[in-house]
Amino acid sequence: MIRVATIDTGVNLDHLDLINKNIICKQVNDTGVAAYIKGNSDRIGHGTAICGILTQENAVELTVFKAFDSLDEISEELFISILDYLCHNEHFDFLNLSLGISAVSQYNRLEQVCKKISDNGTLIVASFNNFGTVTYPAAFPFVLGVDWDIECKRNNDFIYCENGIVDVYGKGINQKLCWSKTSDYIISAGASFATAHITSHLIPLLENGEVKTYADAKILLKKQAIKKVSMYQTPDKQYPDLKGKRVAIFPFNKELMSVTNYSDLLACEITHVYDIKQTGNVNKSTISFSHRKASSKEYKIQDFQEIVDDKDSIDVLVVGHLPELNRITNHNYTKDCIDYCLIYGKMMISFDTITNVILDQFAKKNQVCFNMNIDKISYDISEKLRIIGTPIITVAGTGSKQGKFSLQLELRKKFLEKGYTVGQWCTEPQGYLFGIDQVFPVGYGSNINFNEKEMIHGINNQLHEIEKLEKDIIIASISFD
């Protein structure tokens, strides 16, 4: 017989629809020991409704783990403890989770215990919440994540989603459900009920051998779906590793001035700072432009014409925004930088957009030309946003010359000195040189053509990537000009 487990509000074993069904209820205490509960352990009715769906058309051995008495709250610690108990003490064919957590403070721990359960041969089917936020474990890549859709009107109706946060949409519209009292029924809707319908649909498929794994379930659901939808998924942008690289910067403008001002926080070694004579900066010390004279390393600003002579002490050329300089001087310094890197085999990192033609030239010579601009954003059709569980400090401003990035770096330095682990997100392309975790370059000179909705999702996804690192705090900055 197929063994199914669910974590919920308990179950009324005396309900008319559940009498003579093979259902037991357990409760895991703080020491990880499970005790049996008899009679009606469901003060709300939600768990009883889920049991009614799971046993309506299938003869299964169902174990209910009572976890909470409120639909509004479940303890993350208790939830993980129950999963940990399941992982090490029992084995089930299905784990139906008609619940989830949106704000996760122990992301890696929750993911790891769910992964172990999945690797042990249990198919996890989990629900997203009804409020439009990403929910865990439903969003984990090895869990069948379920939401509901109005088009799914019958128990076995479902919509398959390719490459989405949600794997499948099921019947979650208003439906008759058994509830907490012995003869109680209720009309209700939601993704938790759709999840139970999907699990119920998969039970006979596993019983006859058609489904054994998460991958099998997705293939079969795709074939049987009443509708299929898909989304474009952007490949992860891989930043080149600058560790141990000798880096030159050009020109010495506002963006790159922060690099020399906070040289003590850099993730790379700056060997040369270049500018053109017309700016009046050549032969000056970078310290003369710094508000951190005691902490900043001193560099002599060199004439850009000297860069060829210095080729043996440069691995990477970081090129700041050049259009304005090109216009004022009537000279194409962008081309000079590209030619220099191609001729002498240097990596080039550009804050301005580099055309595909130029990128191909670098690729043909097995060289790296990295464009800091973002071309595409993954946008999920579910429009779900992630609640970030890590505390975030945001530095906000209304103009381009208010020192937002400098303040962000100053905060980074202070928190690191106090022993905190710091995650960081910024809109400044030079953030990459400081080892900042995620950069979304939407400031001066950016070439971003996304609507507001796409940008919100893009930033939300980047913050989630930082959240997964489980740092103590995230520092971010944004401009509202």
C-alpha positions, 0 to 999 in steps of 0.5 A, spaced: 500 500 500 502 507 498 504 510 504 503 518 504 505 523 510 502 530 510 504 535 515 498 539 517 493 542 523 491 534 525 485 530 523 478 529 525 479 521 525 471 521 527 469 525 521 464 521 517 468 521 511 474 518 514 471 513 518 474 506 516 480 510 512 487 507 514 489 514 517 494 515 523 496 522 527 502 523 530 505 529 534 513 530 534 515 534 540 521 538 542 526 532 543 524 529 536 519 523 539 513 522 535 507 520 539 500 518 537 494 522 537 487 519 537 480 522 536 479 529 533 486 533 533 484 538 528 481 544 532 481 548 525 479 543 520 484 544 514 488 538 516 481 534 515 480 537 509 486 535 506 485 528 508 479 527 505 482 529 498 487 524 499 483 518 501 477 520 497 479 516 491 485 512 493 486 506 498 493 509 502 496 508 508 496 516 511 500 519 516 498 526 519 503 530 523 500 535 527 504 541 527 500 547 528 493 550 530 493 556 526 492 557 519 496 564 519 502 561 522 507 555 523 514 555 527 519 554 522 523 550 527 518 546 528 517 545 521 524 543 520 524 538 526 518 534 523 521 534 516 528 531 520 524 526 524 521 524 517 528 524 514 531 519 519 525 515 522 520 513 517 519 512 509 513 515 505 512 514 498 509 521 498 510 527 502 504 532 501 505 539 504 499 543 503 503 549 507 509 552 506 514 558 509 515 565 505 520 568 510 525 563 511 531 564 516 534 557 515 534 556 508 540 552 507 537 547 513 530 547 510 533 545 503 538 540 505 533 536 509 527 536 504 533 534 499 535 528 503 527 526 504 527 526 496 533 523 495 531 517 500 525 516 494 519 520 497 516 524 492 514 531 495 508 535 493 508 542 496 503 548 496 504 555 494 501 560 499 495 564 496 498 571 497 503 571 491 509 570 494 514 564 493 513 559 498 518 553 501 519 548 500 514 548 494 519 553 490 525 548 491 527 545 484 526 537 487 519 539 490 513 539 485 510 546 487 503 547 486 498 553 485 491 553 483 488 556 477 480 557 475 481 553 469 482 547 473 475 545 475 475 537 476 479 534 481 484 531 475 485 538 471 491 541 472 496 546 468 503 544 467 508 550 467 515 549 464 521 553 467 517 556 472 517 557 479 510 553 480 511 546 476 503 545 476 496 548 477 491 544 480 483 545 482 483 550 488 477 553 486 471 553 491 469 546 493 466 542 498 471 539 503 470 535 510 472 539 516 473 539 523 467 536 526 464 529 525 459 531 520 462 538 518 463 540 511 465 547 508 466 550 501 473 553 501 478 555 495 486 555 495 492 552 493 493 547 499 487 543 496 490 543 489 496 540 492 492 535 495 488 533 488 495 533 485 498 528 490 491 524 489 492 524 482 499 521 482 498 516 487 495 510 482 501 512 477 506 511 482 502 504 484 502 502 477 510 504 476 509 510 471 511 515 476 517 514 481 521 520 481 520 528 481 522 528 474 517 522 472 512 526 475 513 532 471 514 528 464 507 525 466 503 531 468 506 535 462 503 529 457 496 529 461 495 537 462 489 540 460 494 546 458 501 548 458 505 554 459 512 556 459 517 562 461 523 564 458 529 563 463 535 567 463 542 564 464 546 566 470 551 571 469 558 569 470 562 574 473 570 573 471 574 571 477 579 577 479 582 574 485 590 575 484 589 579 477 593 586 476 587 591 474 588 597 471 582 603 471 580 608 466 578 614 466 579 617 473 571 619 474 566 619 479 565 611 478 572 609 479 574 614 484 570 610 489 575 604 487 581 608 489 577 611 495 576 604 498 582 600 496 582 597 502 575 593 501 577 591 494 577 584 492 582 585 487 589 589 486 589 595 483 596 597 479 595 603 475 590 608 474 589 612 468 586 619 465 587 623 460 591 630 460 585 634 458 582 633 465 588 636 469 588 629 473 594 626 470 600 626 475 596 628 481 595 623 487 588 619 488 589 621 495 588 628 494 581 626 491 579 622 497 575 623 504 579 617 507 586 619 506 588 615 512 585 608 509 586 609 502 592 606 498 595 612 494 596 611 486 599 616 482 594 618 476 598 616 469 597 619 462 593 614 458 598 614 453 603 610 458 598 604 458 602 600 452 608 601 456 605 598 462 602 592 459 607 587 462 604 589 469 596 589 467 592 583 467 585 586 466 583 593 464 576 596 467 573 601 463 568 606 466 563 610 462 566 613 456 561 616 451 561 623 455 569 623 454 569 621 447 564 627 445 568 632 449 575 630 446 572 628 439 576 622 440 574 614 441 577 612 447 572 606 447 576 603 441 583 605 444 581 600 450 578 595 445 584 595 441 589 595 447 586 589 450 585 585 443 592 586 441 596 585 448 591 579 450 588 583 456 581 582 459 576 588 459 571 589 463 566 595 461 561 599 464 558 601 457 555 596 453 559 592 448 556 590 441 556 583 440 561 584 434 566 586 439 564 580 444 565 575 438 572 578 436 574 577 444 571 570 444 575 568 437 581 570 441 579 566 447 579 572 451 574 575 456 570 582 454 565 582 460 559 587 459 556 589 466 549 591 463 544 586 464 540 584 457 535 580 459 531 578 466 528 572 468 520 573 469 516 568 472 509 568 469 506 566 476 508 573 478 510 571 485 515 575 489 520 572 494 520 575 501 527 576 503 528 573 510 535 576 511 535 583 514 536 589 509 539 596 510 537 600 504 541 606 502 536 611 498 537 617 495 534 622 490 540 624 486 546 622 483 551 625 487 549 624 494 554 618 496 550 613 496 555 608 494 560 611 499 555 610 504 554 603 502 561 601 502 562 605 509 557 600 512 560 594 509 567 596 512 563 597 519 559 591 519 565 587 517 570 590 523 564 588 528 565 580 525 558 580 521 558 577 515 555 581 510 551 580 503 551 586 498 547 588 492 548 595 489 546 599 482 553 601 481 557 597 476 564 598 480 561 594 485 563 588 482 570 590 484 569 590 491 566 582 491 559 585 492 554 579 491 549 582 486 550 588 481 544 591 478 547 596 474 541 601 473 545 608 474 548 613 469 550 610 462 546 604 463 542 600 457 537 597 461 530 596 457 526 593 462 519 595 465 518 596 472 515 589 473 521 586 470 526 590 474 522 588 481 522 581 479 530 581 477 532 585 483 527 580 488 531 574 484 538 577 486 536 579 493 534 571 494 541 569 491 544 573 496 539 570 502 541 563 500 548 565 502 545 566 509 549 572 511 547 576 517 545 582 514 544 585 506 546 592 505 543 595 498 542 602 495 538 605 490 536 612 487 529 614 486 531 620 482 
